[in-house]
Amino acid sequence: MDSIFVKGMIIGIVVSISFGPVVLTTIQKTINNGKVRGLIAGMGVAIADTIYSIIAAYSVSSASQIINNFQVPIRLIGAIILLIVGIKITIKNYSLTSDEPKKNLHSACEDFFSSFFLALLSPQTVFVFALLFTTLNIIPRETNSLQLIKLCFGVFVGASMWWSFIVCSISIFLDKLCLNNLPWINKIIGSSVIFFSIILALSIWVKI
């Protein structure tokens, strides 16, 4: 297996290992909508991370400067979206009883794009990729376009593997959870997402 592809896989896994609103919402989608919908949401995050890896790989300095110039509106939009998502998760009544169809849940496309845009509204990810690429000397000067493609594809595969592991692990233990506790699980996750939205909003004016 190509070494630069393997390095991309490792970086994809490393960047994906974090605790934040994206992780919480993906867990919530898996618990309420099932493994397949959780995997779809995870793929949305993996693709968003891959986009940032491409930006970092091809034009670190210029792209980073552009993103840095738009930090305030990006963070503000992200905080508003997180607040809405958190409130919706907190107040919505989900049910996983087998005799009740999941007709009130979002479609798979909505799960994908909601996770995708939440991840995309975390522009600091591109700086993480840039730091890893440069610190580990993964992108030497003689690297060609094909190698960069392999690197970024490796990031996607690694991120996808991590989210698949998370979703499948949740699904395995889902049967052990008491369904009567589902409303409390949603309230805890929703409240945590709201907390992250407040922190993100405060970070616009205060360094956090």
C-alpha positions in Angstrom: 0.0 0.0 0.0 1.3 3.5 -0.9 2.9 5.1 2.1 1.5 8.6 1.4 -2.0 7.0 1.3 -1.4 5.3 4.6 -0.2 8.6 6.1 -3.4 10.3 4.9 -5.5 7.5 6.5 -3.7 8.1 9.8 -4.2 11.8 9.7 -7.8 11.4 8.8 -8.3 9.3 11.9 -6.3 11.6 14.1 -8.3 14.7 13.0 -11.6 12.9 13.4 -10.8 11.9 17.0 -12.3 14.9 18.8 -15.2 15.7 21.1 -17.5 18.4 20.0 -20.9 19.3 18.6 -20.4 17.3 15.4 -19.7 14.1 17.4 -22.7 14.7 19.6 -25.1 15.3 16.7 -23.8 12.2 14.9 -24.3 10.1 18.1 -27.8 11.5 18.4 -28.7 10.7 14.8 -27.4 7.1 15.3 -29.4 6.6 18.5 -32.6 8.0 17.1 -32.4 7.1 13.4 -30.4 3.9 13.4 -27.0 2.8 12.2 -27.5 3.5 8.4 -28.5 7.1 9.1 -25.7 7.5 11.5 -23.2 6.3 8.9 -24.7 8.7 6.4 -24.2 11.6 8.8 -20.6 10.4 9.5 -19.9 10.4 5.8 -21.0 14.0 5.7 -18.3 14.9 8.3 -15.7 12.8 6.5 -16.3 14.6 3.2 -16.1 18.0 5.0 -12.8 17.0 6.6 -11.5 15.8 3.2 -12.4 19.2 1.6 -10.3 21.0 4.3 -7.4 18.5 3.7 -7.5 19.4 0.0 -7.3 23.1 0.8 -4.4 22.5 3.2 -2.6 20.2 0.8 -2.8 22.5 -2.3 -2.7 26.0 -1.0 -2.0 26.2 2.7 -0.8 29.8 3.0 -3.4 31.6 0.8 -6.4 29.5 1.8 -5.5 29.9 5.5 -5.3 33.6 5.1 -8.7 33.8 3.4 -10.4 31.6 6.0 -8.7 33.6 8.8 -10.2 36.9 7.3 -13.7 35.4 7.5 -13.4 33.9 11.0 -16.0 36.2 12.6 -18.9 35.5 10.1 -18.1 31.8 10.0 -18.1 31.5 13.7 -21.3 33.5 14.0 -23.1 31.4 11.5 -21.8 28.3 13.1 -23.0 29.4 16.6 -26.5 30.2 15.3 -26.8 26.8 13.5 -25.5 24.9 16.5 -28.0 26.8 18.7 -30.9 25.9 16.5 -29.8 22.2 16.2 -29.3 22.0 20.0 -32.8 23.4 20.8 -34.4 21.1 18.2 -32.7 18.1 19.7 -33.7 19.1 23.2 -37.4 19.7 22.6 -38.1 17.1 20.0 -39.8 13.9 21.2 -38.2 10.9 19.6 -39.5 7.3 19.8 -37.8 4.1 18.8 -40.7 1.7 19.5 -40.8 -0.9 16.8 -44.5 -0.4 16.1 -44.1 3.3 15.3 -42.7 4.4 12.0 -39.9 7.0 12.0 -41.9 9.3 9.7 -41.1 12.4 11.8 -37.4 12.0 11.5 -35.2 13.9 9.0 -34.5 12.3 5.6 -31.1 10.7 5.0 -30.1 13.6 2.8 -30.9 16.1 5.6 -28.8 14.0 8.0 -25.9 14.1 5.6 -26.0 17.8 4.8 -26.6 18.9 8.3 -23.5 17.0 9.5 -21.6 18.2 6.5 -22.2 21.9 7.0 -21.7 21.6 10.8 -18.2 20.2 10.1 -17.6 22.7 7.3 -18.3 25.5 9.7 -15.2 24.5 11.7 -12.6 26.2 9.6 -9.9 25.6 12.2 -9.8 22.1 10.8 -7.8 23.4 7.8 -5.1 24.7 10.2 -4.9 21.3 11.9 -4.3 19.6 8.6 -1.8 22.3 7.6 0.0 21.8 10.9 0.1 18.0 10.5 1.2 18.1 6.9 4.1 20.5 7.6 5.2 19.2 11.0 5.3 15.6 9.8 6.8 16.7 6.5 4.2 14.7 4.6 4.1 17.1 1.7 7.7 17.6 0.5 8.5 20.1 -2.2 8.8 17.4 -4.9 5.3 16.1 -4.2 3.2 15.8 -7.4 -0.6 16.1 -7.9 -1.1 12.4 -7.9 0.5 12.0 -4.5 -1.6 14.8 -3.1 -4.7 13.1 -4.5 -3.6 9.9 -2.8 -3.0 11.8 0.5 -6.4 13.4 0.5 -8.2 10.2 -0.5 -6.4 8.6 2.4 -7.7 11.3 4.7 -11.3 10.5 3.5 -10.8 6.7 4.0 -9.3 7.3 7.5 -12.1 9.6 8.6 -14.7 7.3 7.2 -13.2 4.4 9.1 -13.3 6.3 12.3 -16.9 7.4 11.9 -18.0 3.9 10.9 -16.3 2.6 14.1 -18.1 5.2 16.2 -21.5 4.6 14.7 -21.2 0.8 14.8 -20.0 0.9 18.4 -23.0 2.9 19.4 -25.3 0.6 17.5 -23.8 -2.5 19.3 -24.6 -1.0 22.7 -27.8 0.6 21.7 -29.8 -2.5 22.6 -28.5 -2.3 26.1 -29.9 1.2 26.6 -33.3 1.6 28.1 -35.6 3.2 25.5 -37.3 5.1 28.3 -34.1 7.0 28.8 -34.1 8.2 25.2 -35.7 11.6 26.0 -33.0 12.3 28.6 -30.2 11.3 26.3 -31.6 13.8 23.7 -31.8 16.5 26.3 -28.3 15.9 27.5 -26.9 15.9 23.9 -29.1 18.9 22.9 -28.0 20.9 26.0 -24.3 20.1 25.2 -24.7 21.3 21.6 -26.3 24.6 22.9 -23.3 24.9 25.3 -20.9 24.6 22.4 -22.9 27.2 20.4 -22.5 29.7 23.3 -18.8 29.0 23.6 -18.4 29.5 19.8 -20.3 32.8 20.0 -18.2 34.0 22.9 -15.0 33.1 21.0 -15.8 35.9 18.5 -15.1 38.5 21.2 -13.0 36.5 23.7 -10.1 34.3 23.0 -11.1 30.8 24.1 
